[in-house]
Amino acid sequence: MKISDGKRVRLKIKLTVKDGDVIEQSIVEYFQGAGTMLPGLESQLEELGEGDKKTGTIAAKDAFGCEKHQPIKLIPRKEFPESAALEVGTQFQAKSEDGRQDVILRIKQVDDQTVTVVLLHPLAEKDIEYDVEIVKVSDPKPPPLPAEAIASDDDASV
């Protein structure tokens, strides 16, 4: 069975920042087309089958850097240092609201009261190398029941 939209996929994966650190090495299970896998990787896996292996590079914009899918936040201007250059395109590193993860704030718009930023993953500008092996591809829908397992109306009165 080949990978296509809606299929359940289990794979061994190793993701590395190009010329850098390993960011994940594990066995992953996901549904193709559900939006839970890096878009650039998901497109590279289309039509692969069990046992297939593939390596390559995902461009930053297709990995963690697609801005159109990232949250926008309005931040009061007073929360930025007075000396900060608040211009469209300027980036700041910050912590997520729960304080557990680094995020990049890229300024989209500035006015007297508010700075509009897009929240980006810390690897948003990094190309990602991948090495995958497809372990299993399956159809999440249950197979149809055999004809003899389906009771007819005559059997219902027994």
C-alpha positions as CSV (number, residue, x, y, z in Angstrom):
1,M,0.0,0.0,0.0
2,K,1.3,3.5,-0.9
3,I,1.1,6.7,1.1
4,S,-1.8,8.9,0.1
5,D,-4.2,11.2,1.8
6,G,-6.1,9.6,4.7
7,K,-3.6,6.7,5.1
8,R,-2.2,6.0,8.5
9,V,1.6,6.1,8.3
10,R,4.2,4.8,10.7
11,L,7.8,5.7,10.0
12,K,11.3,5.9,11.5
13,I,12.4,9.5,11.2
14,K,15.5,11.5,11.8
15,L,15.3,15.3,11.4
16,T,18.4,17.4,11.5
17,V,19.0,21.2,11.2
18,K,21.1,21.4,8.0
19,D,24.7,21.3,9.1
20,G,23.5,21.3,12.7
21,D,21.9,19.4,15.5
22,V,19.5,16.4,15.4
23,I,16.1,17.8,16.4
24,E,14.2,14.5,16.4
25,Q,14.9,10.8,16.0
26,S,12.0,8.5,16.7
27,I,9.2,6.4,15.3
28,V,6.2,8.6,14.3
29,E,2.7,7.7,13.4
30,Y,0.4,10.2,11.6
31,F,-2.4,10.5,9.1
32,Q,-1.3,11.7,5.7
33,G,-3.0,15.0,4.8
34,A,-4.1,15.8,8.3
35,G,-1.7,18.6,8.8
36,T,0.2,17.2,11.7
37,M,3.5,16.5,9.8
38,L,5.8,19.1,8.4
39,P,4.2,20.1,5.0
40,G,7.5,19.8,3.1
41,L,8.1,16.3,4.5
42,E,4.6,15.1,4.0
43,S,4.8,15.9,0.3
44,Q,8.0,14.0,-0.1
45,L,6.5,10.9,1.4
46,E,3.5,10.7,-1.0
47,E,3.5,7.4,-2.9
48,L,6.1,5.7,-0.8
49,G,5.3,2.3,0.6
50,E,6.4,0.0,3.4
51,G,10.1,-0.5,3.5
52,D,10.9,2.5,1.4
53,K,13.6,4.8,2.5
54,K,14.2,8.4,1.6
55,T,16.6,11.3,2.5
56,G,16.6,14.9,1.5
57,T,16.3,18.5,2.6
58,I,13.1,20.5,3.4
59,A,13.4,24.2,2.6
60,A,12.8,26.4,5.7
61,K,9.6,27.8,4.3
62,D,8.2,24.3,3.9
63,A,9.3,23.1,7.3
64,F,8.7,25.4,10.3
65,G,8.7,28.7,8.5
66,C,5.4,29.0,6.7
67,E,4.1,32.3,8.1
68,K,0.5,32.0,6.8
69,H,-0.1,29.2,9.3
70,Q,1.4,30.9,12.3
71,P,-0.5,32.9,15.0
72,I,-0.6,36.7,15.0
73,K,-0.4,38.5,18.2
74,L,-1.0,42.2,19.2
75,I,1.4,43.4,21.8
76,P,1.2,46.8,23.5
77,R,4.2,48.9,22.3
78,K,5.1,49.7,25.9
79,E,6.1,46.0,26.4
80,F,9.1,46.5,24.1
81,P,12.3,48.3,25.3
82,E,12.3,52.0,24.4
83,S,15.5,51.6,22.5
84,A,14.1,48.7,20.3
85,A,14.0,49.3,16.6
86,L,10.3,48.6,16.0
87,E,10.2,48.3,12.2
88,V,8.3,45.9,9.9
89,G,10.5,42.8,9.5
90,T,12.5,43.2,12.7
91,Q,12.7,40.0,14.8
92,F,12.9,39.4,18.5
93,Q,13.4,36.2,20.4
94,A,11.0,35.6,23.3
95,K,9.5,32.9,25.4
96,S,6.1,31.4,24.7
97,E,3.3,32.4,27.0
98,D,3.8,29.4,29.2
99,G,7.6,30.2,29.3
100,R,8.6,26.7,28.1
101,Q,9.6,27.4,24.5
102,D,11.5,30.0,22.5
103,V,9.6,31.8,19.8
104,I,10.6,34.4,17.2
105,L,8.4,37.5,17.0
106,R,8.5,39.0,13.5
107,I,7.0,42.5,13.3
108,K,4.2,42.8,10.8
109,Q,2.8,46.2,11.7
110,V,3.6,49.0,14.1
111,D,1.4,51.9,15.3
112,D,1.6,54.3,18.3
113,Q,-0.1,51.8,20.7
114,T,0.4,48.3,19.3
115,V,3.0,46.1,17.6
116,T,1.5,43.3,15.5
117,V,3.8,40.3,15.3
118,V,3.7,36.8,13.8
119,L,4.9,34.0,16.2
120,L,7.4,31.8,14.5
121,H,9.1,28.6,15.5
122,P,12.8,29.0,16.4
123,L,13.8,26.9,13.4
124,A,11.6,29.0,11.0
125,E,14.6,30.1,8.9
126,K,16.5,26.8,8.9
127,D,16.5,24.1,6.2
128,I,15.8,20.7,7.7
129,E,17.4,17.4,6.5
130,Y,15.4,14.2,6.8
131,D,16.1,10.5,6.8
132,V,13.0,8.3,6.9
133,E,12.1,4.7,6.6
134,I,8.4,3.7,6.1
135,V,7.5,1.1,8.6
136,K,3.8,0.7,7.8
137,V,1.0,2.2,5.7
138,S,-2.5,1.2,6.5
139,D,-6.1,2.3,5.7
140,P,-7.7,3.6,8.9
141,K,-11.2,2.6,7.7
142,P,-12.3,-0.9,8.9
143,P,-12.5,-3.5,6.1
144,P,-16.0,-4.4,4.9
145,L,-17.7,-7.3,6.7
146,P,-17.8,-10.6,4.7
147,A,-21.2,-11.4,3.3
148,E,-21.8,-14.3,5.7
149,A,-21.3,-12.0,8.7
150,I,-24.1,-9.7,7.7
151,A,-27.4,-11.0,9.1
152,S,-30.4,-11.0,6.7
153,D,-33.9,-10.1,7.8
154,D,-34.8,-13.8,7.9
155,D,-32.0,-14.4,10.5
156,A,-33.2,-11.6,12.8
157,S,-36.2,-13.6,13.9
158,V,-34.2,-16.5,15.3
